[in-house]
Amino acid sequence: MGTIVNIVQSLKLPDGNIKVIVEGLERAKVVSVSDEEGFFRAIVRTFNYKIETGPQVDALIGRVTGLFERYVKLSQNLNYETMIAAIRVDDPSKLADTVGMNLQLTIEEKQELLETLDPIDRLTRIAEKLTMLNIEIEPPTGGFRLPFEVRAVFSDGTTEVMPTTLALGKAQAMGLDLILVAPKAIPPVAKIMNYEQWLHENPRMRPVRPARRRKK
């Protein structure tokens, strides 16, 4: 699996090598390669996905955009204005590729994203990687690292992924606590409930992160 590109600029270096700047156009897989008339000719198969927009797609785009904005703010190697301007797109595929190319990922992780053809799946993976990266570089708060977002579990059993600050606000509005019970999950899981009740129901357990207590 590779990429069809457009050569934007080529520069011959003093050592004889040529530096080439390219712009990716679309994903493709090589079907066959032949050597004809002194150059290589390749036949490739491209992949096109039709994306149906809707509330879930819009929510995923908003989630990735928010996570990436946080990532850029915490990073010392990315220009905030340039990066935020670059992700102001409505196309999930372009958003995933733009964000993915600016993350600190291994070659294997980048290839994995390249081979993820479905834009929604690719964007979902980007969200998961951003969550982990933000946890890794988030400065310590109160002796522990507060995740940027959590999967909030409500009293009726429903769950929703949201920024931690929003989950805290919802807990406080209901007069409850936000208890981080699974920080290693992607994203971390937090329950919205009374802290004393949680301790009573789980006598042999303690939250692996301090509970965020409601304001008195």
N, CA, C and O of each residue as an XYZ file, in Angstrom:
864
protein
N       0.844     -1.182      0.000
C       0.000      0.000      0.000
C       0.885      1.239      0.000
O       1.825      1.332      0.789
N       0.591      2.180     -0.871
C       1.372      3.403     -0.948
C       0.502      4.590     -1.308
O      -0.710      4.579     -1.092
N       1.138      5.620     -1.862
C       0.437      6.862     -2.142
C       0.794      7.386     -3.530
O       1.963      7.386     -3.914
N      -0.196      7.825     -4.267
C       0.048      8.551     -5.510
C       0.336     10.000     -5.134
O      -0.441     10.628     -4.415
N       1.454     10.525     -5.623
C       1.864     11.864     -5.210
C       2.116     12.754     -6.417
O       2.289     12.288     -7.543
N       2.129     14.034     -6.142
C       2.497     15.037     -7.123
C       3.803     15.668     -6.675
O       3.905     16.143     -5.544
N       4.804     15.680     -7.547
C       6.104     16.267     -7.198
C       5.972     17.787     -7.200
O       5.728     18.402     -8.238
N       6.139     18.379     -6.021
C       6.006     19.827     -5.870
C       7.327     20.526     -6.156
O       7.359     21.586     -6.781
N       8.420     19.918     -5.689
C       9.732     20.550     -5.861
C      10.813     19.486     -5.797
O      10.702     18.532     -5.026
N      11.855     19.639     -6.598
C      13.014     18.752     -6.538
C      14.275     19.599     -6.447
O      14.388     20.635     -7.103
N      15.219     19.150     -5.630
C      16.442     19.919     -5.399
C      17.632     18.974     -5.411
O      17.668     17.999     -4.661
N      18.613     19.268     -6.270
C      19.817     18.450     -6.342
C      20.791     18.910     -5.265
O      21.160     20.083     -5.201
N      21.199     17.973     -4.424
C      22.087     18.271     -3.314
C      23.551     18.159     -3.742
O      23.851     17.504     -4.740
N      24.476     18.798     -2.991
C      25.905     18.765     -3.341
C      26.474     17.356     -3.442
O      27.410     17.124     -4.207
N      25.922     16.408     -2.678
C      26.447     15.036     -2.713
C      25.898     14.222     -3.880
O      26.183     13.030     -3.996
N      25.110     14.864     -4.746
C      24.589     14.169     -5.909
C      23.189     13.620     -5.734
O      22.534     13.276     -6.717
N      22.718     13.531     -4.497
C      21.357     13.062     -4.247
C      20.341     14.140     -4.625
O      20.679     15.317     -4.754
N      19.116     13.721     -4.796
C      18.051     14.662     -5.140
C      17.006     14.639     -4.041
O      16.482     13.578     -3.700
N      16.698     15.810     -3.479
C      15.664     15.945     -2.462
C      14.359     16.324     -3.148
O      14.300     17.299     -3.897
N      13.333     15.558     -2.889
C      12.056     15.771     -3.559
C      10.972     16.067     -2.529
O      10.840     15.346     -1.540
N      10.206     17.109     -2.752
C       9.041     17.433     -1.924
C       7.801     17.029     -2.703
O       7.600     17.460     -3.839
N       6.975     16.202     -2.088
C       5.796     15.696     -2.787
C       4.536     16.021     -2.009
O       4.572     16.283     -0.807
N       3.428     15.996     -2.722
C       2.105     16.195     -2.131
C       1.262     14.954     -2.412
O       1.049     14.584     -3.567
N       0.781     14.309     -1.332
C      -0.015     13.111     -1.496
C      -1.369     13.416     -2.103
O      -2.019     14.390     -1.724
N      -1.800     12.584     -3.049
C      -3.081     12.779     -3.717
C      -4.123     11.759     -3.276
O      -5.239     12.123     -2.903
N      -3.752     10.467     -3.320
C      -4.673      9.428     -2.895
C      -3.921      8.127     -2.649
O      -2.799      7.948     -3.121
N      -4.545      7.229     -1.910
C      -3.965      5.926     -1.620
C      -4.083      5.012     -2.839
O      -5.025      5.111     -3.626
N      -3.100      4.119     -2.971
C      -3.127      3.193     -4.095
C      -2.302      1.952     -3.765
O      -1.416      1.975     -2.912
N      -2.622      0.873     -4.468
C      -1.887     -0.380     -4.309
C      -1.355     -0.797     -5.670
O      -2.081     -0.775     -6.664
N      -0.074     -1.179     -5.708
C       0.565     -1.552     -6.968
C       0.022     -2.894     -7.444
O       0.002     -3.871     -6.695
N      -0.417     -2.926     -8.699
C      -0.898     -4.164     -9.316
C       0.221     -4.837    -10.097
O       0.406     -6.052    -10.017
N       0.970     -4.031    -10.857
C       2.106     -4.565    -11.613
C       3.085     -3.447    -11.929
O       2.713     -2.274    -11.979
N       4.353     -3.827    -12.142
C       5.405     -2.868    -12.496
C       6.193     -3.436    -13.672
O       6.562     -4.610    -13.671
N       6.449     -2.599    -14.672
C       7.233     -3.024    -15.825
C       8.304     -1.989    -16.134
O       8.156     -0.810    -15.815
N       9.394     -2.448    -16.765
C      10.500     -1.576    -17.140
C      10.456     -1.386    -18.643
O      10.846     -2.277    -19.397
N       9.990     -0.241    -19.077
C       9.833      0.015    -20.493
C      10.543      1.302    -20.899
O      10.381      2.344    -20.263
N      11.325      1.213    -21.961
C      11.961      2.389    -22.564
C      12.753      3.201    -21.556
O      12.759      4.430    -21.608
N      13.423      2.512    -20.637
C      14.307      3.198    -19.705
C      13.634      3.786    -18.490
O      14.276      4.513    -17.733
N      12.363      3.501    -18.274
C      11.688      3.993    -17.063
C      10.681      2.936    -16.607
O      10.289      2.044    -17.360
N      10.285      3.074    -15.352
C       9.339      2.133    -14.781
C       7.905      2.602    -15.049
O       7.596      3.791    -14.971
N       7.055      1.648    -15.361
C       5.637      1.932    -15.560
C       4.853      1.052    -14.575
O       5.057     -0.160    -14.520
N       3.982      1.658    -13.820
C       3.233      0.914    -12.814
C       1.734      1.030    -13.056
O       1.226      2.083    -13.442
N       1.053     -0.059    -12.824
C      -0.415     -0.061    -12.846
C      -0.868     -0.175    -11.396
O      -0.471     -1.099    -10.687
N      -1.699      0.765    -10.960
C      -2.108      0.795     -9.556
C      -3.630      0.782     -9.448
O      -4.351      1.139    -10.379
N      -4.077      0.363     -8.295
C      -5.519      0.370     -8.004
C      -5.787      1.381     -6.898
O      -5.190      1.298     -5.825
N      -6.666      2.318     -7.144
C      -6.984      3.340     -6.149
C      -8.214      2.937     -5.354
O      -8.942      2.016     -5.723
N      -8.427      3.646     -4.258
C      -9.536      3.325     -3.364
C     -10.328      4.598     -3.070
O      -9.774      5.600     -2.617
N     -11.607      4.539     -3.332
C     -12.480      5.677     -3.068
C     -13.601      5.267     -2.123
O     -14.279      4.262     -2.341
N     -13.786      6.054     -1.077
C     -14.839      5.787     -0.101
C     -15.819      6.945     -0.088
O     -15.427      8.108     -0.003
N     -17.097      6.613     -0.173
C     -18.128      7.633     -0.059
C     -18.562      7.732      1.396
O     -18.973      6.741      2.001
N     -18.468      8.920      1.943
C     -18.766      9.132      3.359
C     -20.116      9.830      3.496
O     -20.347     10.887      2.909
N     -20.988      9.228      4.269
C     -22.277      9.842      4.554
C     -22.172     10.650      5.847
O     -21.938     10.100      6.923
N     -22.348     11.938      5.720
C     -22.242     12.810      6.882
C     -23.450     12.657      7.789
O     -24.515     12.220      7.353
N     -23.282     13.013      9.032
C     -24.349     12.910     10.010
C     -23.840     13.326     11.373
O     -22.671     13.689     11.505
N     -24.676     13.286     12.381
C     -24.285     13.707     13.731
C     -23.069     12.951     14.280
O     -22.216     13.554     14.932
N     -22.979     11.632     14.024
C     -21.864     10.854     14.547
C     -20.553     11.259     13.890
O     -19.529     11.369     14.563
N     -20.578     11.481     12.582
C     -19.375     11.918     11.879
C     -18.969     13.312     12.342
O     -17.790     13.576     12.576
N     -19.945     14.197     12.474
C     -19.655     15.560     12.951
C     -19.057     15.527     14.354
O     -18.136     16.285     14.657
N     -19.579     14.648     15.210
C     -19.061     14.542     16.577
C     -17.625     14.026     16.565
O     -16.791     14.492     17.342
N     -17.333     13.063     15.685
C     -15.978     12.520     15.590
C     -15.003     13.573     15.084
O     -13.883     13.679     15.582
N     -15.433     14.355     14.090
C     -14.587     15.441     13.578
C     -14.308     16.454     14.682
O     -13.174     16.902     14.850
N     -15.357     16.815     15.440
C     -15.183     17.765     16.540
C     -14.259     17.218     17.611
O     -13.454     17.955     18.179
N     -14.374     15.915     17.891
C     -13.515     15.298     18.909
C     -12.054     15.335     18.486
O     -11.191     15.725     19.274
N     -11.764     14.931     17.242
C     -10.377     14.922     16.758
C      -9.817     16.336     16.706
O      -8.662     16.566     17.064
N     -10.638     17.286     16.259
C     -10.171     18.676     16.195
C      -9.806     19.195     17.584
O      -8.771     19.839     17.756
N     -10.654     18.914     18.572
C     -10.370     19.351     19.931
C      -9.128     18.691     20.510
O      -8.314     19.346     21.160
N      -8.986     17.388     20.270
C      -7.812     16.665     20.764
C      -6.535     17.183     20.117
O      -5.506     17.319     20.780
N      -6.607     17.473     18.810
C      -5.407     17.946     18.116
C      -5.037     19.353     18.559
O      -3.854     19.667     18.693
N      -6.031     20.203     18.788
C      -5.736     21.545     19.287
C      -5.002     21.459     20.625
O      -4.054     22.205     20.869
N      -5.445     20.548     21.486
C      -4.775     20.349     22.768
C      -3.354     19.839     22.569
O      -2.425     20.277     23.248
N      -3.196     18.904     21.625
C      -1.884     18.331     21.331
C      -0.919     19.410     20.845
O       0.237     19.447     21.266
N      -1.393     20.290     19.958
C      -0.541     21.356     19.418
C      -0.125     22.320     20.526
O       1.020     22.772     20.567
N      -1.067     22.636     21.431
C      -0.750     23.540     22.536
C       0.329     22.957     23.440
O       1.185     23.685     23.944
N       0.287     21.644     23.644
C       1.268     20.996     24.520
C       2.591     20.743     23.820
O       3.627     20.615     24.472
N       2.562     20.671     22.490
C       3.777     20.379     21.733
C       4.628     21.631     21.566
O       4.107     22.738     21.433
N       5.944     21.438     21.575
C       6.869     22.551     21.387
C       7.394     22.619     19.956
O       8.188     23.499     19.625
N       6.955     21.701     19.117
C       7.509     21.613     17.770
C       6.525     22.016     16.676
O       6.879     21.999     15.497
N       5.304     22.376     17.042
C       4.292     22.707     16.047
C       3.806     24.138     16.235
O       3.591     24.590     17.360
N       3.636     24.843     15.122
C       3.103     26.203     15.164
C       1.588     26.158     15.304
O       0.900     25.591     14.456
N       1.075     26.746     16.361
C      -0.352     26.629     16.666
C      -1.221     27.194     15.551
O      -2.138     26.517     15.087
N      -0.949     28.428     15.107
C      -1.794     29.065     14.102
C      -1.795     28.281     12.799
O      -2.841     28.099     12.176
N      -0.603     27.811     12.385
C      -0.497     27.060     11.127
C      -1.262     25.750     11.194
O      -1.983     25.396     10.261
N      -1.106     25.030     12.299
C      -1.743     23.732     12.437
C      -3.266     23.842     12.529
O      -3.987     23.060     11.911
N      -3.746     24.810     13.298
C      -5.196     24.962     13.450
C      -5.837     25.366     12.134
O      -6.942     24.926     11.817
N      -5.147     26.204     11.364
C      -5.669     26.593     10.056
C      -5.717     25.392      9.111
O      -6.619     25.284      8.281
N      -4.742     24.495      9.245
C      -4.651     23.340      8.351
C      -5.765     22.329      8.579
O      -6.123     21.593      7.659
N      -6.324     22.275      9.795
C      -7.345     21.259     10.088
C      -8.764     21.810      9.996
O      -9.716     21.132     10.383
N      -8.915     23.025      9.491
C     -10.255     23.576      9.308
C     -10.874     23.009      8.033
O     -11.118     23.734      7.069
N     -11.120     21.706      8.047
C     -11.711     21.029      6.893
C     -12.878     20.178      7.360
O     -12.922     19.744      8.511
N     -13.827     19.941      6.454
C     -14.997     19.131      6.775
C     -14.866     17.691      6.282
O     -15.688     16.837      6.613
N     -13.828     17.430      5.489
C     -13.615     16.093      4.933
C     -12.900     15.224      5.967
O     -11.755     15.523      6.307
N     -13.529     14.155      6.484
C     -12.895     13.294      7.492
C     -11.577     12.695      7.020
O     -10.641     12.552      7.807
N     -11.497     12.342      5.727
C     -10.282     11.740      5.192
C      -9.117     12.732      5.221
O      -8.017     12.392      5.657
N      -9.366     13.961      4.755
C      -8.315     14.982      4.763
C      -7.917     15.356      6.182
O      -6.743     15.593      6.467
N      -8.905     15.405      7.067
C      -8.608     15.742      8.460
C      -7.721     14.670      9.088
O      -6.738     14.991      9.756
N      -8.063     13.404      8.877
C      -7.273     12.311      9.450
C      -5.844     12.338      8.931
O      -4.903     12.162      9.705
N      -5.669     12.555      7.633
C      -4.330     12.561      7.048
C      -3.519     13.771      7.499
O      -2.321     13.658      7.759
N      -4.172     14.931      7.593
C      -3.467     16.142      8.019
C      -3.007     16.019      9.462
O      -1.874     16.371      9.787
N      -3.882     15.522     10.328
C      -3.517     15.353     11.735
C      -2.468     14.258     11.876
O      -1.485     14.424     12.598
N      -2.677     13.129     11.181
C      -1.760     12.000     11.311
C      -0.327     12.333     10.921
O       0.612     11.850     11.554
N      -0.146     13.148      9.893
C       1.195     13.465      9.426
C       1.952     14.369     10.404
O       3.169     14.518     10.293
N       1.247     14.967     11.351
C       1.890     15.871     12.312
C       2.019     15.272     13.710
O       2.405     15.970     14.648
N       1.700     13.985     13.857
C       1.833     13.323     15.148
C       3.174     12.611     15.255
O       3.752     12.205     14.247
N       3.656     12.465     16.462
C       4.905     11.746     16.711
C       4.605     10.251     16.767
O       4.372      9.686     17.835
N       4.617      9.627     15.592
C       4.302      8.214     15.475
C       5.483      7.455     14.878
O       6.331      8.041     14.204
N       5.532      6.160     15.127
C       6.559      5.326     14.535
C       6.234      5.071     13.068
O       5.115      5.323     12.621
N       7.215      4.570     12.324
C       6.996      4.239     10.919
C       5.890      3.198     10.797
O       5.053      3.270      9.897
N       5.894      2.228     11.713
C       4.872      1.184     11.681
C       3.475      1.762     11.912
O       2.515      1.353     11.259
N       3.364      2.713     12.841
C       2.070      3.328     13.124
C       1.587      4.162     11.939
O       0.397      4.172     11.626
N       2.520      4.863     11.279
C       2.145      5.662     10.110
C       1.691      4.760      8.963
O       0.739      5.083      8.252
N       2.379      3.623      8.787
C       1.985      2.691      7.733
C       0.615      2.089      8.026
O      -0.185      1.862      7.118
N       0.357      1.836      9.305
C      -0.946      1.302      9.712
C      -2.061      2.276      9.355
O      -3.116      1.869      8.869
N      -1.825      3.559      9.597
C      -2.819      4.570      9.236
C      -2.979      4.664      7.719
O      -4.091      4.828      7.216
N      -1.871      4.561      6.999
C      -1.919      4.616      5.547
C      -2.768      3.484      4.981
O      -3.491      3.669      4.002
N      -2.676      2.307      5.605
C      -3.395      1.135      5.104
C      -4.832      1.059      5.626
O      -5.580      0.156      5.250
N      -5.216      1.994      6.485
C      -6.608      2.055      6.948
C      -7.398      2.859      5.927
O      -7.343      4.089      5.920
N      -8.127      2.168      5.071
C      -8.764      2.822      3.924
C     -10.020      3.590      4.293
O     -10.270      4.663      3.744
N     -10.809      3.064      5.207
C     -12.049      3.740      5.596
C     -11.714      5.010      6.378
O     -11.105      4.925      7.444
N     -12.100      6.195      5.868
C     -11.763      7.454      6.547
C     -12.289      7.530      7.987
O     -11.634      8.114      8.850
N     -13.464      6.945      8.253
C     -14.022      7.004      9.596
C     -13.194      6.143     10.551
O     -12.914      6.552     11.678
N     -12.804      4.952     10.098
C     -11.929      4.103     10.918
C     -10.600      4.796     11.164
O     -10.058      4.743     12.268
N     -10.076      5.448     10.131
C      -8.788      6.136     10.260
C      -8.893      7.293     11.246
O      -7.993      7.505     12.058
N      -9.976      8.029     11.176
C     -10.178      9.155     12.078
C     -10.365      8.665     13.512
O      -9.904      9.308     14.455
N     -11.039      7.529     13.675
C     -11.220      6.955     15.006
C      -9.878      6.549     15.608
O      -9.631      6.776     16.793
N      -9.017      5.953     14.797
C      -7.681      5.566     15.278
C      -6.848      6.792     15.633
O      -6.083      6.783     16.597
N      -7.012      7.853     14.832
C      -6.301      9.099     15.131
C      -6.742      9.634     16.493
O      -5.912     10.092     17.278
N      -8.041      9.577     16.773
C      -8.558     10.044     18.061
C      -7.951      9.241     19.209
O      -7.586      9.812     20.237
N      -7.840      7.920     19.043
C      -7.265      7.074     20.083
C      -5.793      7.404     20.310
O      -5.336      7.471     21.451
N      -5.052      7.610     19.219
C      -3.628      7.929     19.350
C      -3.436      9.307     19.986
O      -2.529      9.496     20.797
N      -4.288     10.269     19.620
C      -4.205     11.606     20.213
C      -4.476     11.552     21.714
O      -3.817     12.237     22.496
N      -5.446     10.738     22.106
C      -5.763     10.602     23.527
C      -4.545     10.127     24.297
O      -4.217     10.682     25.346
N      -3.869      9.102     23.784
C      -2.688      8.566     24.457
C      -1.534      9.562     24.447
O      -0.834      9.709     25.450
N      -1.328     10.247     23.327
C      -0.239     11.220     23.232
C      -0.462     12.381     24.188
O       0.482     12.849     24.824
N      -1.704     12.850     24.297
C      -2.003     13.952     25.203
C      -1.791     13.552     26.658
O      -1.345     14.367     27.465
N      -2.109     12.297     27.001
C      -1.878     11.821     28.367
C      -0.386     11.789     28.660
O       0.040     12.112     29.769
N       0.415     11.396     27.659
C       1.855     11.271     27.855
C       2.530     12.620     28.057
O       3.477     12.723     28.836
N       2.054     13.663     27.363
C       2.744     14.949     27.439
C       2.026     15.965     28.314
O       2.535     17.065     28.527
N       0.836     15.606     28.830
C       0.080     16.522     29.697
C       0.874     16.779     30.973
O       1.274     15.813     31.623
N       1.127     18.037     31.371
C       1.861     18.312     32.600
C       1.110     17.815     33.820
O      -0.119     17.880     33.847
N       1.817     17.315     34.839
C       1.156     16.800     36.042
C       0.289     17.853     36.712
O       0.658     19.026     36.776
N      -0.866     17.428     37.211
C      -1.778     18.311     37.935
C      -2.133     17.669     39.262
O      -2.735     16.596     39.290
N      -1.770     18.307     40.354
C      -2.109     17.772     41.665
C      -1.502     16.418     41.943
O      -2.088     15.614     42.668
N      -0.323     16.146     41.373
C       0.353     14.889     41.651
C       0.001     13.776     40.677
O       0.573     12.690     40.772
N      -0.917     14.002     39.742
C      -1.244     12.992     38.734
C      -1.592     13.697     37.426
O      -1.818     14.907     37.400
N      -1.632     12.932     36.355
C      -1.908     13.499     35.041
C      -3.404     13.410     34.745
O      -3.971     12.319     34.685
N      -4.014     14.535     34.567
C      -5.438     14.581     34.285
C      -5.648     14.441     32.782
O      -5.171     15.287     32.025
N      -6.348     13.397     32.322
C      -6.531     13.216     30.878
C      -7.350     14.344     30.273
O      -8.166     14.967     30.952
N      -7.124     14.599     29.000
C      -7.855     15.660     28.315
C      -9.318     15.295     28.142
O     -10.190     16.158     28.241
N      -9.599     14.005     27.881
C     -10.976     13.562     27.711
C     -11.173     12.219     28.391
O     -10.211     11.489     28.631
N     -12.413     11.896     28.699
C     -12.752     10.633     29.347
C     -14.016     10.058     28.720
O     -14.779     10.762     28.059
N     -14.215      8.763     28.943
C     -15.502      8.154     28.620
C     -16.328      8.184     29.894
O     -16.139      7.352     30.781
N     -17.241      9.136     29.987
C     -18.038      9.323     31.194
C     -19.147      8.283     31.250
O     -19.863      8.074     30.272
N     -19.285      7.628     32.410
C     -20.331      6.634     32.627
C     -21.363      7.243     33.570
O     -21.044      7.584     34.709
N     -22.599      7.378     33.094
C     -23.658      7.986     33.888
C     -24.383      6.933     34.722
O     -24.179      5.733     34.541
N     -25.221      7.395     35.628
C     -25.903      6.487     36.557
C     -26.832      5.504     35.857
O     -27.079      4.413     36.370
N     -27.356      5.884     34.677
C     -28.253      4.984     33.952
C     -27.504      4.006     33.052
O     -28.122      3.239     32.314
N     -26.164      4.034     33.114
C     -25.369      3.101     32.337
C     -24.924      3.603     30.984
O     -24.099      2.968     30.329
N     -25.461      4.745     30.550
C     -25.049      5.302     29.265
C     -23.658      5.907     29.390
O     -23.238      6.331     30.466
N     -22.955      5.935     28.260
C     -21.601      6.483     28.250
C     -21.464      7.514     27.142
O     -22.193      7.480     26.151
N     -20.532      8.419     27.320
C     -20.272      9.437     26.305
C     -18.836      9.923     26.455
O     -18.389     10.229     27.560
N     -18.116      9.992     25.335
C     -16.755     10.528     25.351
C     -16.828     12.046     25.301
O     -17.497     12.608     24.435
N     -16.148     12.707     26.218
C     -16.194     14.165     26.298
C     -14.943     14.693     26.991
O     -14.248     13.939     27.672
N     -14.650     15.990     26.823
C     -13.534     16.576     27.555
C     -13.734     16.407     29.064
O     -14.858     16.467     29.561
N     -12.635     16.197     29.779
C     -12.725     15.977     31.223
C     -13.372     17.162     31.932
O     -14.130     16.981     32.884
N     -13.073     18.371     31.469
C     -13.664     19.553     32.099
C     -15.184     19.551     31.972
O     -15.889     19.969     32.890
N     -15.689     19.077     30.826
C     -17.138     19.001     30.630
C     -17.739     17.938     31.541
O     -18.805     18.147     32.120
N     -17.055     16.788     31.673
C     -17.539     15.724     32.554
C     -17.568     16.198     34.002
O     -18.492     15.869     34.747
N     -16.571     16.962     34.397
C     -16.544     17.513     35.754
C     -17.720     18.454     35.972
O     -18.363     18.436     37.021
N     -17.991     19.277     34.961
C     -19.105     20.209     35.067
C     -20.441     19.495     35.193
O     -21.303     19.919     35.962
N     -20.620     18.404     34.435
C     -21.857     17.637     34.520
C     -21.999     16.992     35.899
O     -23.086     16.969     36.476
N     -20.877     16.464     36.422
C     -20.911     15.841     37.749
C     -21.278     16.863     38.819
O     -22.100     16.584     39.692
N     -20.673     18.039     38.752
C     -20.950     19.074     39.736
C     -22.389     19.558     39.643
O     -23.014     19.853     40.661
N     -22.923     19.640     38.409
C     -24.307     20.089     38.226
C     -25.296     19.112     38.859
O     -26.384     19.507     39.280
N     -24.912     17.833     38.925
C     -25.775     16.819     39.526
C     -25.448     16.574     40.991
O     -26.050     15.714     41.634
N     -24.472     17.350     41.526
C     -24.090     17.179     42.919
C     -23.339     15.884     43.166
O     -23.394     15.330     44.264
N     -22.630     15.393     42.140
C     -21.914     14.127     42.241
C     -20.421     14.327     42.010
O     -19.948     15.449     41.826
N     -19.692     13.218     42.026
C     -18.251     13.240     41.810
C     -17.909     12.591     40.477
O     -18.696     11.814     39.937
N     -16.736     12.909     39.952
C     -16.208     12.257     38.760
C     -15.038     11.389     39.218
O     -14.014     11.904     39.667
N     -15.194     10.072     39.102
C     -14.201      9.140     39.631
C     -13.520      8.425     38.467
O     -14.168      7.703     37.709
N     -12.221      8.628     38.329
C     -11.446      8.018     37.255
C     -11.114      6.583     37.650
O     -10.268      6.357     38.515
N     -11.775      5.615     37.022
C     -11.643      4.221     37.446
C     -10.797      3.371     36.506
O     -10.352      2.292     36.897
N     -10.565      3.824     35.286
C      -9.766      3.048     34.337
C      -8.918      3.994     33.492
O      -9.261      4.256     32.339
N      -7.815      4.513     34.043
C      -7.005      5.513     33.336
C      -6.253      4.971     32.129
O      -5.836      5.746     31.268
N      -6.069      3.655     32.050
C      -5.307      3.085     30.938
C      -6.181      2.725     29.752
O      -5.677      2.325     28.703
N      -7.496      2.867     29.914
C      -8.391      2.619     28.783
C      -8.241      3.743     27.769
O      -7.702      4.803     28.087
N      -8.717      3.514     26.552
C      -8.643      4.541     25.510
C     -10.053      4.849     25.024
O     -10.657      4.036     24.325
N     -10.592      6.036     25.393
C     -10.041      6.985     26.369
C     -10.268      6.491     27.791
O     -11.016      5.534     27.992
N      -9.631      7.127     28.796
C      -9.841      6.724     30.193
C     -11.325      6.766     30.573
O     -12.090      7.586     30.065
N     -11.712      5.859     31.481
C     -13.109      5.751     31.892
C     -13.307      6.401     33.257
O     -12.524      6.169     34.179
N     -14.348      7.210     33.385
C     -14.661      7.872     34.646
C     -16.149      7.729     34.932
O     -16.976      7.900     34.036
N     -16.490      7.416     36.176
C     -17.881      7.281     36.572
C     -18.366      8.550     37.247
O     -17.653      9.156     38.048
N     -19.593      8.947     36.914
C     -20.230     10.082     37.567
C     -21.174      9.522     38.628
O     -22.249      9.014     38.308
N     -20.768      9.619     39.883
C     -21.571      9.091     40.979
C     -21.035      9.634     42.302
O     -20.020     10.330     42.320
N     -21.699      9.325     43.386
C     -21.266      9.766     44.715
C     -20.038      8.957     45.134
O     -20.029      7.729     45.049
N     -19.007      9.663     45.584
C     -17.743      9.005     45.919
C     -17.907      8.016     47.067
O     -17.366      6.912     47.011
N     -18.658      8.405     48.123
C     -18.860      7.507     49.258
C     -19.626      6.252     48.832
O     -19.338      5.152     49.304
N     -20.600      6.426     47.939
C     -21.345      5.278     47.436
C     -20.430      4.344     46.657
O     -20.524      3.123     46.773
N     -19.544      4.934     45.863
C     -18.610      4.107     45.091
C     -17.720      3.288     46.018
O     -17.473      2.110     45.761
N     -17.234      3.911     47.105
C     -16.396      3.192     48.058
C     -17.182      2.084     48.748
O     -16.647      1.009     49.019
N     -18.467      2.354     49.035
C     -19.308      1.355     49.697
C     -19.545      0.155     48.777
O     -19.554     -0.988     49.234
N     -19.736      0.416     47.486
C     -19.993     -0.667     46.539
C     -18.715     -1.402     46.147
O     -18.768     -2.532     45.662
N     -17.579     -0.763     46.355
C     -16.298     -1.377     45.996
C     -15.353     -1.313     47.195
O     -14.355     -0.594     47.152
N     -15.652     -2.059     48.271
C     -14.881     -1.931     49.515
C     -13.414     -2.323     49.383
O     -12.576     -1.849     50.150
N     -13.103     -3.168     48.436
C     -11.717     -3.622     48.299
C     -10.972     -2.881     47.193
O      -9.832     -3.211     46.866
N     -11.627     -1.884     46.628
C     -11.011     -1.159     45.528
C     -10.855      0.307     45.883
O     -11.569      0.839     46.732
N      -9.930      0.932     45.233
C      -9.739      2.373     45.320
C      -9.530      2.887     43.904
O      -8.907      2.209     43.088
N     -10.035      4.060     43.606
C      -9.811      4.602     42.257
C      -8.321      4.779     42.021
O      -7.606      5.269     42.895
N      -7.851      4.387     40.852
C      -6.427      4.475     40.567
C      -5.980      5.911     40.359
O      -4.782      6.176     40.256
N      -6.895      6.812     40.297
C      -6.596      8.244     40.288
C      -7.486      8.885     41.353
O      -8.599      8.411     41.580
N      -7.029      9.942     42.004
C      -7.874     10.592     43.006
C      -9.214     11.016     42.427
O      -9.280     11.499     41.297
N     -10.264     10.839     43.184
C     -11.587     11.264     42.716
C     -11.638     12.770     42.645
O     -11.081     13.459     43.499
N     -12.308     13.288     41.625
C     -12.499     14.727     41.509
C     -13.742     15.080     42.306
O     -14.862     14.829     41.861
N     -13.549     15.659     43.480
C     -14.674     15.903     44.375
C     -15.513     17.082     43.916
O     -15.004     18.039     43.332
N     -16.794     16.997     44.187
C     -17.697     18.104     43.827
C     -17.490     19.270     44.768
O     -17.039     19.099     45.901
N     -17.820     20.449     44.293
C     -17.675     21.638     45.111
C     -18.736     21.701     46.173
O     -19.901     21.403     45.910
N     -18.353     22.084     47.371
C     -19.321     22.216     48.482
C     -19.987     23.579     48.429
O     -20.829     23.888     49.272
